[in-house]
Amino acid sequence: MDLHLSGNMAAFGCSNGQIALVTINLIDQKLKLIHVFITSNKKEGEENEEEENKNCSVECIKFFPGNFPWLAGGMANGKLIIFNWEHLTGRYEFFNEDEAVIDCFWNINSVNASSISLSSICVDGTIRSWDAKNGHLIGKIDGGGDQIYSAIKLKNNVDDGIERILTGCEGGLIRIFELSF
């Protein structure tokens, strides 16, 4: 689940790969469903719905923290999808070699604010950074062979334009990665 900066919209991820977008009415404390984004895991020739939904649960959701109407969803099947919640469409779909995306983070370069990327943190220990404006892979970091179970984007106190991610890994290891692509 993620709450939009405006405070009146939220998104919820489901185990079947759907992402529900809702508005929040603070006066009467009610939610209103706006749209359900459906992410398909269906492969050609596959007809079994149970097999289709296997491993497509939504693992993370993040609204873009700025003026673009973007919402990112990371899936257990390795997909990372950017949706445009204003036009109710998909924008880009990224593939992370079928490794579960346990978290994702938006990155806005402090030196060049027009440079916007989306990082996917995968359970296999790999961190990928994708260009949110054109959909291309910017760079990839292998996490030293340890599975990543949790991640936090660190606040950038140094004005060097480098984003840092702290990860909790297999065996109790904590690692800090610099995304300096």
C-alpha positions as CSV (number, residue, x, y, z in Angstrom):
1,M,0.0,0.0,0.0
2,D,1.1,3.6,-0.6
3,L,-0.5,6.9,0.1
4,H,-0.2,9.7,-2.5
5,L,1.4,13.0,-1.3
6,S,-1.9,14.8,-1.7
7,G,-3.3,12.5,1.1
8,N,-6.6,11.9,-0.8
9,M,-5.5,8.9,-2.9
10,A,-4.0,5.4,-2.1
11,A,-3.1,2.3,-4.0
12,F,-3.3,-1.3,-2.7
13,G,-1.6,-4.3,-4.2
14,C,-3.3,-7.7,-4.2
15,S,-2.1,-11.3,-4.3
16,N,-3.6,-11.8,-7.7
17,G,-1.5,-9.1,-9.3
18,Q,-4.2,-6.4,-9.3
19,I,-3.6,-2.9,-8.0
20,A,-6.6,-1.0,-6.7
21,L,-6.5,2.8,-6.9
22,V,-8.9,4.5,-4.4
23,T,-9.7,8.1,-3.3
24,I,-10.0,8.8,0.3
25,N,-12.8,11.1,1.6
26,L,-11.5,12.3,5.0
27,I,-14.9,13.9,6.0
28,D,-16.9,10.7,6.0
29,Q,-13.8,8.4,6.2
30,K,-14.8,6.3,3.1
31,L,-12.8,4.9,0.2
32,K,-14.0,5.0,-3.4
33,L,-12.5,2.7,-6.0
34,I,-11.3,4.7,-9.0
35,H,-9.7,1.9,-11.1
36,V,-8.1,-1.6,-10.9
37,F,-4.9,-2.0,-12.8
38,I,-4.6,-5.6,-14.0
39,T,-1.2,-7.1,-14.5
40,S,-1.2,-10.2,-16.6
41,N,1.2,-13.0,-16.0
42,K,-0.4,-15.2,-18.8
43,K,1.9,-16.9,-21.2
44,E,0.9,-17.8,-24.7
45,G,-1.3,-21.0,-24.7
46,E,-1.8,-20.9,-21.0
47,E,-5.5,-21.3,-20.1
48,N,-5.4,-22.3,-16.4
49,E,-6.3,-19.2,-14.3
50,E,-4.6,-20.6,-11.2
51,E,-1.4,-21.1,-13.2
52,E,-1.7,-17.6,-14.7
53,N,-1.9,-15.9,-11.3
54,K,0.9,-18.0,-9.8
55,N,3.7,-15.7,-8.4
56,C,2.1,-12.5,-9.6
57,S,1.3,-11.0,-6.2
58,V,2.1,-7.3,-5.8
59,E,5.1,-6.9,-3.5
60,C,5.5,-3.2,-3.5
61,I,3.8,0.0,-4.6
62,K,5.1,3.5,-4.8
63,F,3.5,6.8,-6.1
64,F,5.9,9.2,-7.8
65,P,6.8,11.9,-5.3
66,G,6.2,14.8,-7.6
67,N,4.1,16.2,-10.4
68,F,3.9,13.1,-12.7
69,P,0.8,10.9,-12.3
70,W,2.9,7.8,-12.0
71,L,2.5,4.7,-9.8
72,A,5.0,1.8,-9.7
73,G,4.2,-1.7,-8.8
74,G,6.7,-4.5,-8.2
75,M,5.6,-8.1,-8.6
76,A,6.6,-11.5,-7.2
77,N,7.1,-12.7,-10.9
78,G,9.8,-10.1,-11.5
79,K,7.8,-7.4,-13.3
80,L,8.1,-3.8,-12.4
81,I,5.3,-1.7,-14.0
82,I,4.8,2.0,-14.1
83,F,1.2,3.1,-14.5
84,N,-0.2,6.5,-15.4
85,W,-3.0,6.9,-12.8
86,E,-4.4,10.0,-14.6
87,H,-5.0,8.2,-17.9
88,L,-5.5,4.7,-16.3
89,T,-2.9,3.1,-18.5
90,G,0.4,1.2,-18.2
91,R,3.4,3.3,-19.1
92,Y,6.4,0.9,-19.0
93,E,6.9,-2.8,-18.0
94,F,10.3,-3.8,-16.8
95,F,11.5,-7.4,-16.4
96,N,13.9,-8.4,-13.7
97,E,14.8,-11.9,-14.9
98,D,11.8,-13.5,-13.1
99,E,13.2,-12.5,-9.6
100,A,10.7,-11.1,-7.2
101,V,10.8,-7.3,-6.8
102,I,10.7,-6.8,-3.1
103,D,10.8,-3.0,-3.2
104,C,11.2,-0.1,-5.6
105,F,12.2,3.5,-5.2
106,W,11.9,6.6,-7.3
107,N,15.1,8.6,-7.8
108,I,15.1,12.2,-8.8
109,N,18.7,13.4,-9.5
110,S,19.5,16.5,-7.3
111,V,22.0,17.7,-9.9
112,N,19.6,17.2,-12.9
113,A,16.0,17.2,-11.8
114,S,14.8,16.1,-15.2
115,S,16.6,12.8,-14.7
116,I,14.1,10.5,-13.1
117,S,14.7,6.8,-12.6
118,L,13.0,3.9,-10.8
119,S,15.1,1.3,-8.9
120,S,13.9,-2.3,-8.5
121,I,15.3,-4.2,-5.6
122,C,15.0,-8.0,-6.2
123,V,15.2,-10.9,-3.9
124,D,18.2,-12.4,-5.7
125,G,20.3,-9.5,-4.5
126,T,20.2,-7.5,-7.7
127,I,19.3,-3.8,-7.9
128,R,18.4,-2.3,-11.3
129,S,17.8,1.3,-12.2
130,W,15.4,2.1,-15.0
131,D,14.9,5.4,-16.8
132,A,11.3,6.3,-16.0
133,K,10.9,8.6,-19.0
134,N,12.1,6.2,-21.8
135,G,12.0,2.8,-20.2
136,H,15.6,1.8,-20.7
137,L,17.9,0.0,-18.2
138,I,20.4,2.5,-16.8
139,G,22.4,0.2,-14.7
140,K,22.5,-3.0,-12.6
141,I,24.3,-3.8,-9.3
142,D,24.7,-7.4,-8.1
143,G,24.3,-7.5,-4.3
144,G,27.3,-9.8,-3.5
145,G,25.3,-13.0,-3.9
146,D,23.1,-12.5,-0.9
147,Q,19.3,-12.4,-1.1
148,I,17.7,-9.1,-0.2
149,Y,14.7,-9.2,2.1
150,S,14.2,-5.5,2.8
151,A,15.4,-2.2,1.6
152,I,15.2,1.5,2.6
153,K,16.1,4.5,0.5
154,L,18.5,6.7,2.5
155,K,18.0,10.5,2.6
156,N,20.8,12.1,0.6
157,N,22.5,14.5,3.0
158,V,25.4,14.9,0.7
159,D,24.7,17.0,-2.4
160,D,26.6,14.7,-4.7
161,G,23.6,13.5,-6.6
162,I,24.1,9.9,-5.6
163,E,21.2,7.9,-4.3
164,R,21.9,5.3,-1.6
165,I,19.9,2.2,-0.6
166,L,20.3,0.3,2.6
167,T,19.4,-3.4,2.3
168,G,18.7,-6.2,4.8
169,C,20.1,-9.4,3.4
170,E,20.3,-13.1,4.0
171,G,22.4,-14.1,7.0
172,G,21.7,-10.8,8.8
173,L,23.9,-8.7,6.5
174,I,23.3,-5.0,6.0
175,R,24.6,-3.5,2.9
176,I,24.6,0.1,1.5
177,F,24.5,0.5,-2.2
178,E,25.3,3.7,-4.1
179,L,23.3,4.2,-7.3
180,S,25.9,6.2,-9.2
181,F,25.1,5.1,-12.8
